[in-house]
Amino acid sequence: MKRSLQSIFFLSILCVSFTINSQELEPRALINLPQKFNFVGMAYAYASGNTILDPSLPLDDFNGRINSLVLAYIRSINFFGKSGKVDVILPFAGGDFSGNYLGSNFDDSYTGFGDLRARISLNLTGAPSLTKEEYPNYTQKIISGLGIQLIIPTGNYKKEQLPNLGSNRWSIKANYGLSYAINKWILEAHAGLWVFSDNKEFLEDNTLSQSALWIAKGNIIRSFQKDGMWLAFSFGYGYGADTFINGVRRDATISQLRLGLTYALPLKKGHSLKFTVASGIRFKQGGDFDVFGISYVYGWLDK
């Protein structure tokens, strides 16, 4: 059935990622978009609990309270007839941290920028690149897609400080996903991995290395009668990232489950709000915290 571009926009609007954790759940990441669609977004997230993300840090009884602001720009592209998008994400965060380091208690707070993220995502099958005139007649069935994200070490980092808002190392995330639509439901499944370069200024002049972190995640999405309103239940599991300091392996393998809910609420044309709650559960190492977020996105189509 033919739908208006306003309806299409609300149905396809993207979820701005919260950069609290390497397992962003991202429902609707594989959605098809018409050519030359632009989005700007801003997200706020609050996380509390064991928010430490790097299990190599020699910290005990760690507790953090982090306020994060994420700015994002997203644009749809035509890649040799395949639809896709590019996005750039910049986080800014402030937090209070407490814990125990080598037998000594500490209580501190930091504010600054996190690492810049840039990504290209391509829909390989089931989502051809379409003009704004062609797109209203498009109906999703099965979409497969690939995403490559680069994390650039631009965030605040001090080599004598624990923890840090920046990572002081390059990272690459590769992700392959499938999306299947049936009536008002969308089922998504993703598999991916993170690859890390070395941090040669870890706690002064030590070298931190980590093996790949493997990730599996999924989303169950339900659309409602009002154009663009949807609810998603998400889950993700990460395993790996064995840690080495100066070549010596630490007992710090990540094994973590993430669970989350996202509710999307359309406003007037081109505007949308999303509300997210999520929780992290660790089995070995990794974050073990609760997070609440709200994001605003505005989208427009080039003439």
N, C-alpha and C positions, 0 to 999 in steps of 0.2 A: 504494500500500500504506500502511496506517495505521502511523504511527510514534509513539513516545512523545515527550512534551515534552522529556525529557532528551536524547533523540536529536536532536530539532529544535534544541535550544539549542546543542549542540556543532557541529551542521552550520552554524548560522547565526552563530556567534560572530564579533564584529567584530575587525578589526585596528586597534589604536590607532595613530594616525599618529605617525611621528617627524617633528619639525619642523626637521630639519636643512636642508631644502631645499623650495622651492616646488613641487616635483614629487613629492609623496607618492604612492607607487604604489598603496597601498590595495586589495589584492585583496578581493573579496567585499563591496565597498561597496554594491552594489545588492541585497543579499540581503533577502528579505521576512522580517518579524518579526511575531509576534502582538502584539496590542494590550497596552500597559502593561508592556512588557519594559524592565528597567533594567539598565545595565552601569556598573560602575566599573572603571577600568583604570589601570595604572601601567606605564610603559615606560622602559627605560634604553637609551641608545645611545652608542656611542663612534665618533667620526669622526676621521680623520687625512688630511692632505694639503692641497691648496689648498681649504680650507673657506670661503673668502670667497664670500659670496652676492651681493654688490652689485658689479657690474663697474664702477660709476662711481667706486669708491674708487681714488685714485691710488697704488696699492701695487704693488710689484714683488717677485718671488721670495717670494710669500706662502706661509707654511706654518702650519697650525693643528692643534691636538689638542683636541677638544671632548668633554666628558662631559655628556650631557643626561639629565634626568629629566622625563618628561611625565606629567601627571595628567589624567585624562579622565572625564567623566560623559556617558552616552548614554541616551536614552529613546525608545522607539518611540511613534508617535502615529497617530491616525486623523484624516486630513484629508479631510473630505467623502467618505468611503468609500475613499480611497486610503491605502495604508500609507506610513509615512515615519518619520523620526527627527530628533531634535535632539541636538546634542552641544556640549559646552564643553571646551576643551583649554587647559591652562596649562603651558608649558614652563619649566624652570629649568635653567640651563647654567653650566658653568665651563670655561675653556680657556686654553691657552697659545698665544701667537701671535708669529710673527717674520716679518720681511720688510724691505723697503726703501721708505722714504717720501721722495721728492724727493732721492734721493742719500744719505740717512742711514739706517743700519740701526737697527732697533728690535727689542726683545724684551720682551713684556709678558704679563700674564694678567688675566682678568676673570672675575667670578662674579656671577650675578644672574638675574632673571626675564626671559624673553622675552615677546613680545606675546601677549595673550589672544586665543583664537580661538573664535568661535561660529558654528554652522552649522545650517541646516535642509535636509533631504534628503527629496524626495518621489518615490515610485515612480508614474509616470504610467500605465503599462499593465503588465498581466501580474502584478500583485502587489496584489490588493485587501486592504483592512484586515480582518483576521480575529480573532475571539476565540480564547482558548486552547482552547475546545472545537472550533472549526472548523479551526484551523490544522494539526493532525496529518494531515488528509486533503488538504492542499495539496501540489501538485507543480509545481515551477518549469518553465516552458518559455522564453518570451522576456520579459524585463523591460526597460522603459525608465525612466529616471529623471533628475531634475534636482536639483542641489545648489547652494546659495548659501552661501558662507562669508565672514564678516566678520573681518578681523584688526584688533584694537583696539590702538592704540599705548600699551600699559601697561608695556612692557618697559624695562629699564634703558638709559638713553641719556644720553650726555654730548656736547654739541655740539663740544667740542674734541678728542674721542677718536676714534681709528680702530683697529680696527672697533668696532661696538657690538652688544650682544645684542638691543636693541630697535631698531625702525625709525624711530620718531618720525613716522609717517605712517599714515593709514588705507589699507587695501587691501580689495578685494572680489574673490573668486574665484567664477566661474560655471562649472558643469560639467554636461555632458549625457552620459549613458552608456547602453549596451546590454549586457545579459547574456543568454547563451543556454546552456541546460543540455541535455546529451545524455549519457545514462547517468551515468557517474561523472566526466564532464568538464564544466567551465564555462568558456566563452569570454567575455571582457569587452573592450569597447572604449569609450574615453572621449575627449571633446574639450572643451576649456575655455579660459578666458583669465583672467588677472589684470589688474585695473585699479588704479592707484596714485594716491593724492593726492600733493601736493608736500610735501617736507621743507624747511621754511624755516629750519632751523637746522643745515644741513649744513656741517661744518667752520667753525664759528662762525656767521656770518650769511649764508651762501650758500643759494641755493634749488636743490634737486635735484628734477628732474622726470623721469618715465619713461613711455614709451608702453606699450601693453598687451603682456603676455607671453602668447603662444599656446602651448597645451599639447595634446599627443596622447599617450595611453598605453593600454596593454592588459595583460591578465592571462590566463594559461592555467593553470587550476586542476584538480588531480586529487585526488578524494576516495578514501580507502582504506576497507577493510572496517570497521575500528573506528570507531564513531560519532564524528564530529567531527575525525578526523585527516585533514589535507589538506596538499598541497604546491602552491605557486604560483610560476610564473616570471613576472616582471613587467618591463615596459619602458616608458619614457616619454621623450618628446622635447619640449624647450621652445625656442621661438625668439621673439625680439623684445626688448621692454623697452629700446628705444633710449634713451640717457641724455642729459640736458641739464642743464648747470650754469649758472645765471643766464642761461638761454636759449640757451647755446652748446652745440651738439651735440658729444659725445665719441664717439670710435671705440670703442664699448663695447656692441655688440649681443650678447645672449645666444644661443648655439647649443650646446645641451647634451643629451647622451643619458644616461639612467639605466637601469641593469639591476639586477634584484634577485631573490632567492629568499626565500620565506617558508614556514616549516614550523609547522603548528599541532598541538599535542599536548594532548588533553583529559586532565584529571585527574579528581577526583571531581566529583559533581554540582554544576554551576554554576561550576566553576573550569577555567581553561585557560591554557596557556603558548604563546607564539609566539616563534620565533627568526627573525631577519631578517638577511641580508647583502645589501649593495648597493654599487654602484660608480658614480661619475660620470665621464663622459668629455666633455670640452669640445672643440668644434670652433673656436669663436671666443672667447667669454667665458663665464663661469659656473664653478660648482664642479667640481673635478676631484679626487675624494677617494674613500676607501673607508669604509664604515660597517658596524658590527655592532650589532644591537639584540636585546633580549629584553623581552617584555611579558607581564604577568599581567593577566587579566580575570576578574572575578566578575560573574555575572548572576543576576537573580531576577525573578520574575513577580509583580506585585501581585495580592493576593487579591481 
